[in-house]
Amino acid sequence: MEIVNVSGLKNNPTEALRKARKALVLVMNRDKPDALMVGIESVGGLEGPGVRAALATALFKDGHLSLARSARLAQMPLRDFIAHVSRLGIAVVDLSAEEAARDMDTLEEWLASS
């Protein structure tokens, strides 16, 4: 087990991540244990069936990853990931009514000029 303190984590997060790839890292805050970092690959956390797709879906749904990055994390072609999230009822495009109306106006202008 490795130990880092909060200030060390703030000043050099890369070092803590590097350590977490090899062993558990205990983050100390004022001499008290505060958090535990675990390297996902070191515990095989992404290799179970459906784990990558579930993680990618959750990160996309919450707006933390783009559609393309989520598809890469899920190790799916983009079209398959789009179908996957659509089946789950997750909107692939999230526009307000005003944004959708502007897009439709732009499309109509483009079609008229073609």
Buried (B, 14 or more C-beta within 10 A) or exposed (E): EBEBBEEBBEEEEEBBEEBBEEEBBBBBEEEEEEEEBEBEEEEEEBEEEEBBBEBBBEBBBEEEBEBEEBBBBBEBEEEEBBEBBEEEEBEEEEEEEEEEEEEEEEEEEEEEEE
